Amino acid sequence: MSKKRKVFVYFQMKKWGREVLSLLDGLVTPAVIEKLTSENSDSFYGDNGEWLDSAIRSADPGKDIDESSFQFLASRFRERYTHIRVFHGCRPVDVGEYYQRGFLPMDPEQLIETARRYFLRGQLKEINEGLLEKAIAEISTKHRANHIYFVLDDRHLLNGAGEYLIYGSEYLYCLAIRLTGNCESILRKMGIPTIFACDLPVEMVDSWAIDELVGHLLSTLFRSFESGEKKTAPKTRFSFWIKRALPSEFIHSHYHPSHIRDSHNYHIVHESIETSCPFCKRPQEHIQKNQGRQ
């Protein structure tokens, strides 16, 4: 029998705020919270937990701390949660492929073939294979190959990283802007803007990403005390990657946004008329069918 999922959802700040404080029980006491609320929250950095460690030592000078509060929470976060709700923005031609194959790490050769199909079919006569090969040689795949990127907050995809929804693959977009003509317009015509929500298994996330996430959560949580408890978490650009395939069973849902801010074009709002697909209504049935459960 599979273990019941315990999903961390960033938007549910009131819930995870209570859970994080519970996990820190014994370290973060009311005296620590009182001290932090009297300090300038601008110093509550997500990449350095000295501010919290200092408050703990100040509130209880006799307390013996073997590890930093960030490390303490990171280990307990892995014990508490089995999955993290994350989001991936893309522009698939066939949404159903994700429900069949899941998410696959970026394959440079496959994307190069896609580039040839998109850019060399005569839509823009000034584009030829020589120009495309030159662009391919100029674009590195070092930080893209074998990676799948996710964000913690889908609002970032709509307002800060809309290029993934408007143009699709970052690699294809980089090729397009190096070619003559308006190649970006070709990418805007392919596929449909899609945001997938996935429940990513914690065991698939590298330790460095969990450590950074915990730091970000603690910074966000204690800064919120300054202005009062919040039910909804503030917007965040927090992102990370995995280097392995994510099976379709971990897709929670998806949607097709109608308004997306284009960060590559003066933040103009792009309006999409396609806001639904055949898989919008009952995608879970499609997952089960492809897993042979029906």
SERO-4910 file (N, C-alpha, C, O; in steps of 0.05 Angstrom, whole numbers):
BEGIN
 pado doro    nc1    nc2    nc3   cac1   cac2   cac3    cc1    cc2    cc3    oc1    oc2    oc3
  Met    A     17    -24      0      0      0      0     18     25      0     36     28     17
  Ser    A     13     43    -18     30     67    -21     25     86      2      3     88     14
  Lys    A     47    100      9     46    119     31     29    143     23     30    153      1
  Lys    A     12    152     42     -5    175     37     12    200     33     31    205     48
  Arg    A      6    215     12     21    239      7     16    262     27     -7    267     35
  Lys    A     38    274     35     37    297     52     50    319     36     74    321     35
  Val    A     33    336     23     43    355      3     47    383     16     29    394     29
  Phe    A     70    394     12     76    421     20     65    440     -2     74    437    -25
  Val    A     48    458      5     36    477    -14     43    505     -5     33    514     15
  Tyr    A     59    519    -20     69    545    -13     47    565     -8     48    582     11
  Phe    A     25    564    -24      4    583    -21    -11    581      6    -22    601     16
  Gln    A    -10    558     18    -24    554     44     -6    562     67      2    546     83
  Met    A      0    588     68     20    597     87     11    595    116     27    588    133
  Lys    A    -14    599    121    -24    596    148    -20    568    158    -13    563    181
  Lys    A    -24    549    140    -21    521    148      8    513    151     16    502    172
  Trp    A     25    519    131     53    510    134     68    527    154     88    518    166
  Gly    A     58    552    159     71    568    180     68    555    207     88    553    223
  Arg    A     44    544    213     40    530    238     57    504    239     69    497    260
  Glu    A     58    490    216     73    465    215    104    470    219    117    455    233
  Val    A    114    491    206    142    498    209    149    504    238    169    495    248
  Leu    A    132    520    251    137    527    279    136    502    296    151    500    316
  Ser    A    118    484    289    116    459    304    142    442    301    151    430    320
  Leu    A    152    442    276    177    427    271    201    439    286    220    425    292
  Leu    A    199    465    291    220    479    306    216    480    336    229    494    350
  Asp    A    196    465    345    189    465    373    213    458    390    227    438    384
  Gly    A    218    473    410    242    469    427    264    488    420    281    494    437
  Leu    A    265    497    395    284    517    387    272    544    386    283    563    398
  Val    A    250    547    371    237    573    369    215    575    390    193    564    386
  Thr    A    220    588    411    201    592    433    187    619    430    195    635    413
  Pro    A    166    624    446    153    650    445    173    673    450    169    694    439
  Ala    A    193    668    466    213    689    471    229    695    446    236    718    442
  Val    A    235    675    430    249    679    405    232    695    386    242    714    373
  Ile    A    207    687    384    189    702    366    186    731    374    185    749    358
  Glu    A    183    735    400    181    762    410    205    779    403    203    802    396
  Lys    A    229    767    406    253    781    400    254    788    370    262    810    362
  Leu    A    247    769    353    249    774    324    228    795    314    234    810    296
  Thr    A    205    795    327    185    815    319    194    843    326    183    863    315
  Ser    A    213    846    343    223    873    351    246    881    334    256    904    336
  Glu    A    256    864    316    279    870    300    271    877    271    248    873    263
  Asn    A    290    888    257    286    895    229    286    870    211    306    857    209
  Ser    A    263    864    199    261    839    184    277    839    158    280    818    145
  Asp    A    287    862    150    304    863    126    329    846    129    341    838    109
  Ser    A    337    840    154    361    824    158    354    794    160    373    778    164
  Phe    A    329    787    156    321    758    157    327    746    129    308    741    114
  Tyr    A    352    740    124    360    730     98    353    700     95    355    685    114
  Gly    A    346    693     70    339    665     65    364    647     61    362    623     62
  Asp    A    387    659     56    411    644     50    431    644     74    453    634     71
  Asn    A    423    655     96    440    656    119    422    657    144    408    677    149
  Gly    A    424    636    160    406    634    184    417    645    209    406    639    231
  Glu    A    438    660    208    451    671    232    431    688    248    432    689    273
  Trp    A    413    702    234    394    719    248    376    703    267    369    712    289
  Leu    A    368    679    258    351    662    274    367    649    296    358    647    319
  Asp    A    390    639    289    407    626    309    415    645    331    415    638    355
  Ser    A    420    670    324    427    691    343    404    696    362    408    700    386
  Ala    A    379    698    351    356    702    367    351    680    387    343    684    410
  Ile    A    356    655    378    353    631    395    373    632    418    365    627    441
  Arg    A    398    638    412    418    640    433    413    663    453    418    660    477
  Ser    A    403    685    442    397    708    459    374    703    478    374    711    501
  Ala    A    353    689    468    330    683    484    335    662    506    323    662    527
  Asp    A    354    644    499    361    623    519    391    618    517    400    600    503
  Pro    A    407    634    531    436    632    530    447    605    537    469    597    529
  Gly    A    432    590    553    442    564    562    436    541    542    444    519    546
  Lys    A    421    547    521    413    526    502    437    517    486    452    533    475
  Asp    A    440    491    484    462    479    469    452    472    440    434    455    437
  Ile    A    462    486    421    453    482    393    475    468    377    497    479    373
  Asp    A    469    443    369    489    427    355    490    434    325    511    430    312
  Glu    A    468    443    314    467    450    285    450    475    282    435    483    300
  Ser    A    453    488    259    439    513    254    409    507    252    401    485    246
  Ser    A    393    528    257    364    524    256    355    517    228    336    502    224
  Phe    A    369    527    207    362    520    180    367    491    175    350    477    162
  Gln    A    390    480    184    396    452    180    376    434    196    367    413    187
  Phe    A    370    444    220    351    429    237    324    426    223    312    405    222
  Leu    A    314    448    211    288    447    197    290    432    171    271    417    164
  Ala    A    312    433    157    315    419    132    311    389    136    298    376    120
  Ser    A    324    378    156    321    349    161    293    342    169    283    321    162
  Arg    A    280    359    184    252    353    193    232    358    170    211    346    170
  Phe    A    239    376    152    222    381    129    220    355    113    198    348    103
  Arg    A    243    342    109    243    317     93    227    295    107    216    278     93
  Glu    A    226    296    133    211    276    148    181    282    147    164    264    147
  Arg    A    174    308    148    146    316    150    132    314    123    109    304    123
  Tyr    A    144    322    101    131    323     75    141    302     56    165    296     55
  Thr    A    123    291     41    131    271     21    133    285     -7    148    275    -24
  His    A    118    307    -11    118    320    -37    117    350    -34    109    361    -13
  Ile    A    125    364    -55    124    394    -56    108    401    -81    113    392   -103
  Arg    A     88    419    -78     72    428   -100     89    449   -116     97    470   -105
  Val    A     95    442   -141    111    459   -158     97    464   -184     77    451   -190
  Phe    A    108    483   -200     95    490   -225    116    491   -248    139    498   -244
  His    A    106    484   -271    123    484   -295    108    497   -317     86    490   -324
  Gly    A    121    517   -330    108    532   -352    120    523   -378    144    519   -381
  Cys    A    102    519   -398    112    510   -424     90    516   -445     70    529   -439
  Arg    A     96    508   -470     77    513   -492     75    488   -509     85    488   -532
  Pro    A     63    467   -499     62    442   -514     43    442   -537     22    455   -537
  Val    A     51    428   -558     33    424   -581     12    404   -573    -11    406   -582
  Asp    A     19    384   -557      1    364   -548      3    361   -518     22    349   -508
  Val    A    -16    372   -503    -16    370   -474    -17    341   -465     -5    334   -444
  Gly    A    -30    324   -481    -33    296   -473     -7    281   -471     -6    261   -457
  Glu    A     14    291   -485     40    277   -483     51    278   -455     64    259   -446
  Tyr    A     45    299   -440     54    301   -412     40    281   -395     52    269   -376
  Tyr    A     14    276   -401     -1    256   -385      6    228   -394     -1    209   -380
  Gln    A     20    225   -416     29    199   -425     57    193   -415     63    172   -404
  Arg    A     75    212   -420    104    207   -415    114    221   -390    137    215   -381
  Gly    A     99    240   -379    109    255   -357    128    277   -367    126    286   -390
  Phe    A    145    287   -349    164    308   -355    191    295   -360    201    280   -344
  Leu    A    203    301   -383    229    290   -390    250    312   -390    245    335   -399
  Pro    A    274    306   -380    296    326   -380    301    336   -409    297    321   -428
  Met    A    311    360   -411    316    372   -437    337    355   -453    358    350   -443
  Asp    A    329    348   -477    346    332   -496    355    351   -518    339    357   -536
  Pro    A    380    360   -518    389    380   -539    384    370   -567    375    386   -584
  Glu    A    390    345   -573    387    335   -601    358    336   -609    352    343   -632
  Gln    A    340    329   -591    312    330   -598    302    358   -603    287    363   -622
  Leu    A    312    377   -587    304    405   -591    316    417   -617    303    433   -630
  Ile    A    340    408   -624    351    417   -649    335    408   -673    331    422   -692
  Glu    A    325    383   -671    307    373   -692    281    389   -693    271    395   -715
  Thr    A    271    396   -670    247    413   -669    252    440   -681    235    451   -696
  Ala    A    276    451   -676    283    477   -688    284    475   -718    274    494   -732
  Arg    A    294    454   -729    294    451   -758    266    449   -769    260    461   -790
  Arg    A    249    435   -755    221    433   -765    207    461   -764    192    468   -782
  Tyr    A    212    476   -743    199    501   -739    209    523   -759    194    537   -771
  Phe    A    236    525   -760    248    548   -774    256    543   -803    261    562   -817
  Leu    A    256    518   -812    265    513   -840    242    502   -858    247    488   -877
  Arg    A    218    509   -851    196    500   -868    185    522   -886    163    519   -897
  Gly    A    200    543   -890    194    563   -910    176    586   -901    168    602   -917
  Gln    A    169    588   -875    152    610   -866    167    636   -869    155    657   -875
  Leu    A    193    635   -863    210    659   -867    232    652   -886    250    637   -879
  Lys    A    230    663   -910    248    655   -932    277    662   -927    296    650   -938
  Glu    A    282    683   -910    310    691   -905    324    672   -886    349    675   -882
  Ile    A    310    652   -874    323    633   -857    331    608   -873    316    597   -888
  Asn    A    357    601   -869    366    577   -883    382    559   -863    387    567   -840
  Glu    A    389    536   -872    402    517   -854    429    527   -844    437    522   -821
  Gly    A    443    542   -861    469    553   -852    466    572   -829    482    571   -810
  Leu    A    446    590   -830    441    608   -808    433    594   -783    441    601   -761
  Leu    A    416    573   -786    407    558   -763    431    544   -750    433    544   -725
  Glu    A    448    531   -766    471    517   -755    489    536   -740    501    529   -719
  Lys    A    492    560   -750    509    580   -737    497    587   -710    512    590   -690
  Ala    A    471    591   -709    457    597   -684    460    574   -664    465    579   -640
  Ile    A    457    550   -673    460    526   -656    488    525   -644    491    519   -620
  Ala    A    508    532   -659    536    531   -650    541    553   -628    558    550   -611
  Glu    A    525    574   -629    529    596   -610    514    593   -584    522    605   -564
  Ile    A    494    576   -583    478    572   -559    487    548   -543    486    526   -553
  Ser    A    495    552   -519    504    531   -502    480    517   -489    460    529   -482
  Thr    A    482    491   -487    462    475   -473    471    466   -445    458    449   -432
  Lys    A    494    477   -436    506    467   -412    488    468   -388    486    449   -372
  His    A    473    490   -384    456    493   -361    427    486   -367    409    491   -351
  Arg    A    422    474   -390    395    467   -398    392    437   -401    371    425   -394
  Ala    A    413    424   -413    411    396   -419    406    379   -393    419    384   -373
  Asn    A    388    360   -396    382    341   -374    371    354   -349    374    343   -327
  His    A    359    377   -352    346    391   -329    316    394   -334    308    396   -357
  Ile    A    301    395   -313    273    403   -314    270    424   -292    276    419   -269
  Tyr    A    261    447   -299    258    469   -280    230    472   -270    210    469   -285
  Phe    A    228    479   -244    202    483   -231    203    508   -214    225    517   -205
  Val    A    180    521   -210    178    544   -192    158    537   -170    141    519   -173
  Leu    A    161    551   -148    144    546   -125    118    561   -127     98    554   -114
  Asp    A    117    582   -144     95    600   -145     88    605   -175    104    617   -189
  Asp    A     65    597   -183     58    600   -212     53    629   -220     53    635   -243
  Arg    A     49    647   -200     47    675   -206     72    686   -219     71    705   -235
  His    A     94    674   -213    119    683   -225    120    676   -255    130    691   -271
  Leu    A    107    654   -262    106    646   -291     88    666   -306     93    670   -330
  Leu    A     69    677   -293     50    695   -307     61    724   -308     56    738   -328
  Asn    A     77    732   -288     85    760   -287    115    765   -289    124    787   -293
  Gly    A    131    744   -286    160    748   -286    175    730   -305    197    736   -313
  Ala    A    163    707   -312    177    688   -330    157    678   -351    156    655   -358
  Gly    A    142    697   -362    121    690   -382    132    680   -408    116    669   -424
  Glu    A    158    683   -413    169    675   -439    166    645   -443    164    636   -466
  Tyr    A    165    629   -422    162    600   -425    134    593   -435    129    573   -448
  Leu    A    115    610   -428     87    606   -437     82    617   -464     66    606   -479
  Ile    A     95    639   -471     90    653   -496    106    641   -519     96    639   -541
  Tyr    A    131    633   -513    149    623   -534    156    594   -531    167    582   -549
  Gly    A    151    582   -508    158    554   -503    187    551   -494    196    566   -476
  Ser    A    201    533   -505    228    526   -497    247    550   -498    248    565   -518
  Glu    A    261    554   -476    281    576   -475    302    573   -496    312    592   -508
  Tyr    A    310    548   -500    331    542   -520    321    550   -548    336    563   -563
  Leu    A    297    543   -555    286    551   -581    284    581   -584    288    592   -605
  Tyr    A    276    594   -562    274    623   -563    301    636   -568    304    655   -583
  Cys    A    322    625   -554    349    636   -558    358    632   -587    372    650   -598
  Leu    A    351    610   -599    358    606   -627    343    626   -645    354    638   -663
  Ala    A    317    630   -638    300    648   -655    311    676   -656    311    689   -677
  Ile    A    320    687   -633    328    715   -632    356    718   -646    364    741   -651
  Arg    A    370    696   -651    395    699   -665    392    696   -695    410    701   -711
  Leu    A    369    688   -704    363    686   -732    351    712   -742    339    727   -727
  Thr    A    354    717   -768    341    741   -779    311    737   -781    301    715   -780
  Gly    A    297    759   -785    268    758   -787    255    756   -760    268    757   -739
  Asn    A    229    752   -761    214    752   -736    208    722   -728    185    713   -728
  Cys    A    229    708   -722    227    680   -715    210    675   -690    197    654   -687
  Glu    A    210    694   -672    195    690   -648    165    687   -654    151    673   -639
  Ser    A    156    699   -676    128    696   -683    121    667   -689     98    659   -685
  Ile    A    140    652   -700    135    624   -705    130    609   -679    112    592   -678
  Leu    A    146    615   -659    143    601   -633    116    608   -620    104    591   -607
  Arg    A    107    633   -624     81    641   -612     58    627   -625     36    626   -613
  Lys    A     62    615   -648     40    602   -662     39    572   -656     20    558   -663
  Met    A     60    562   -643     62    533   -638     52    527   -609     62    539   -590
  Gly    A     34    508   -606     26    499   -580      7    518   -566     -4    537   -578
  Ile    A      3    513   -540    -16    528   -524     -3    534   -497      9    516   -485
  Pro    A     -4    559   -487      8    566   -461     -4    548   -439    -28    546   -435
  Thr    A     13    535   -424      4    515   -404     21    517   -379     46    518   -380
  Ile    A      7    517   -356     21    515   -331     12    488   -318    -12    484   -313
  Phe    A     31    471   -312     26    446   -298     32    449   -269     53    461   -261
  Ala    A     14    439   -252     19    437   -223     26    408   -218     12    390   -226
  Cys    A     49    404   -205     58    377   -199     64    374   -170     72    392   -156
  Asp    A     60    350   -160     68    343   -133     95    328   -134     95    303   -139
  Leu    A    116    342   -131    143    332   -135    152    317   -110    153    328    -88
  Pro    A    160    291   -113    169    276    -89    194    289    -77    213    296    -92
  Val    A    194    292    -51    217    305    -37    242    289    -43    264    300    -45
  Glu    A    240    263    -46    264    246    -50    277    251    -77    300    243    -81
  Met    A    263    265    -95    274    271   -121    288    298   -121    300    306   -141
  Val    A    287    313    -99    298    340    -97    325    339    -84    328    326    -63
  Asp    A    345    351    -96    372    352    -85    372    366    -58    355    383    -52
  Ser    A    391    358    -41    393    370    -14    397    400    -15    385    414      2
  Trp    A    412    410    -34    417    439    -35    391    454    -40    387    476    -29
  Ala    A    373    442    -56    347    455    -62    329    456    -37    316    476    -32
  Ile    A    329    434    -22    313    433      3    324    453     23    309    467     36
  Asp    A    351    455     25    363    474     43    356    502     36    349    518     53
  Glu    A    357    509     10    350    536      1    320    541      6    312    564     13
  Leu    A    303    521      1    275    525      5    268    530     34    253    548     40
  Val    A    281    515     52    276    519     81    285    548     89    271    561    105
  Gly    A    307    557     79    316    584     85    296    605     75    290    624     89
  His    A    286    600     51    266    619     40    241    619     57    229    640     61
  Leu    A    232    595     66    207    594     82    210    608    109    192    622    117
  Leu    A    233    603    121    237    616    147    239    646    145    227    661    161
  Ser    A    252    656    124    254    685    119    226    696    114    219    717    125
  Thr    A    211    682     97    184    692     91    166    691    115    150    710    120
  Leu    A    167    670    131    150    667    154    155    689    175    136    702    184
  Phe    A    180    692    182    186    711    204    183    740    195    178    758    211
  Arg    A    187    745    169    181    772    159    151    778    160    143    801    163
  Ser    A    135    758    157    106    762    158     96    770    186     75    783    188
  Phe    A    111    763    206    103    770    234    103    800    238     88    811    255
  Glu    A    119    814    222    122    843    225     96    857    217     89    878    228
  Ser    A     82    846    197     58    858    187     33    843    195     11    849    186
  Gly    A     36    822    211     13    806    219     12    781    203     23    779    181
  Glu    A     -1    760    214     -2    734    201    -17    736    175    -38    750    173
  Lys    A     -7    722    155    -19    723    128    -29    695    121    -16    675    127
  Lys    A    -52    694    108    -62    668     99    -50    660     73    -47    636     68
  Thr    A    -43    679     56    -32    673     30     -3    682     29      3    705     37
  Ala    A     15    666     19     43    672     18     48    694     -2     34    695    -23
  Pro    A     68    711      3     75    732    -17     87    720    -42     96    697    -42
  Lys    A     86    734    -64     97    724    -89    127    718    -86    141    732    -71
  Thr    A    135    697    -99    163    689    -98    173    679   -125    157    669   -141
  Arg    A    199    683   -130    211    674   -155    227    648   -150    242    639   -167
  Phe    A    223    636   -127    239    613   -119    236    590   -140    214    583   -148
  Ser    A    258    580   -149    258    558   -169    281    539   -164    300    545   -150
  Phe    A    279    516   -176    300    496   -174    296    476   -196    277    478   -211
  Trp    A    314    456   -199    311    437   -220    316    409   -210    327    404   -188
  Ile    A    308    390   -226    315    362   -222    328    351   -247    325    363   -269
  Lys    A    343    329   -245    357    319   -268    348    291   -275    364    274   -283
  Arg    A    322    286   -271    311    260   -278    282    264   -287    270    285   -281
  Ala    A    271    244   -300    244    246   -309    224    246   -286    229    233   -265
  Leu    A    202    261   -290    181    261   -270    156    247   -282    144    258   -300
  Pro    A    149    223   -273    127    209   -284    100    224   -282     97    241   -265
  Ser    A     82    218   -300     57    232   -302     39    229   -278     21    246   -273
  Glu    A     44    209   -262     27    204   -238     30    227   -218     14    230   -200
  Phe    A     51    244   -221     56    266   -203     45    292   -213     48    313   -200
  Ile    A     31    291   -236     18    315   -246     -8    319   -230    -25    301   -229
  His    A    -11    341   -217    -35    347   -201    -57    358   -219    -80    350   -217
  Ser    A    -50    377   -236    -70    390   -254    -55    408   -273    -30    410   -273
  His    A    -70    421   -290    -58    441   -308    -79    462   -316   -103    457   -312
  Tyr    A    -70    485   -326    -89    504   -337    -75    521   -358    -50    521   -360
  His    A    -91    536   -373    -80    552   -395    -87    581   -390   -110    590   -394
  Pro    A    -68    597   -381    -73    625   -374    -80    642   -398    -70    637   -420
  Ser    A    -97    662   -394   -106    680   -416    -89    705   -417    -87    717   -439
  His    A    -77    713   -395    -61    738   -395    -33    732   -383    -31    723   -360
  Ile    A    -13    737   -399     15    731   -391     32    755   -397     31    767   -419
  Arg    A     48    763   -377     66    786   -382     92    777   -395    105    758   -386
  Asp    A     99    790   -417    122    782   -433    147    797   -423    151    820   -429
  Ser    A    163    783   -408    187    796   -396    209    801   -417    228    816   -412
  His    A    206    790   -441    225    794   -462    216    816   -482    230    823   -501
  Asn    A    193    828   -476    182    848   -494    169    870   -478    145    875   -480
  Tyr    A    185    884   -462    176    907   -446    153    901   -428    138    919   -420
  His    A    151    876   -420    130    867   -401    101    872   -412     83    876   -396
  Ile    A     99    873   -438     72    875   -450     56    851   -443     66    828   -443
  Val    A     30    855   -438     13    832   -431      4    818   -456     -9    830   -474
  His    A     11    793   -458      3    776   -480    -24    763   -474    -27    751   -453
  Glu    A    -43    765   -492    -69    753   -488    -72    728   -505    -67    729   -530
  Ser    A    -78    706   -493    -82    681   -507   -112    674   -509   -126    675   -489
  Ile    A   -120    667   -533   -149    661   -536   -154    631   -530   -177    623   -528
  Glu    A   -132    615   -529   -135    587   -523   -132    583   -493   -110    584   -482
  Thr    A   -154    577   -480   -154    574   -451   -165    546   -442   -171    542   -419
  Ser    A   -167    528   -461   -176    501   -454   -165    481   -475   -158    489   -497
  Cys    A   -164    456   -467   -156    435   -485   -172    409   -478   -186    409   -458
  Pro    A   -170    388   -494   -185    364   -488   -178    351   -462   -194    335   -452
  Phe    A   -156    358   -450   -147    345   -425   -153    362   -400   -146    354   -378
  Cys    A   -167    384   -404   -172    402   -382   -193    391   -362   -191    395   -338
  Lys    A   -212    377   -373   -234    368   -356   -228    345   -338   -233    346   -314
  Arg    A   -216    323   -349   -212    300   -333   -185    288   -339   -183    265   -349
  Pro    A   -163    302   -333   -136    291   -340   -129    266   -324   -113    250   -334
  Gln    A   -139    264   -300   -131    241   -284   -140    214   -296   -126    194   -294
  Glu    A   -162    214   -310   -171    190   -324   -151    182   -345   -146    159   -350
  His    A   -139    203   -359   -119    197   -379    -94    185   -367    -82    167   -379
  Ile    A    -86    195   -343    -63    184   -330    -68    155   -323    -51    138   -328
  Gln    A    -91    149   -311    -97    121   -303    -98    103   -327    -89     80   -326
  Lys    A   -109    112   -350   -110     96   -374    -83     88   -384    -78     66   -392
  Asn    A    -64    108   -383    -37    103   -393    -20     87   -373      2     79   -380
  Gln    A    -30     84   -349    -16     67   -329    -28     39   -329    -19     22   -313
  Gly    A    -47     34   -346    -59      7   -348    -77      0   -325    -80    -23   -319
  Arg    A    -89     20   -313   -106     15   -290   -135     12   -297   -152      7   -280
  Gln    A   -141     16   -323   -169     14   -331   -172     -9   -352   -194    -14   -362
***
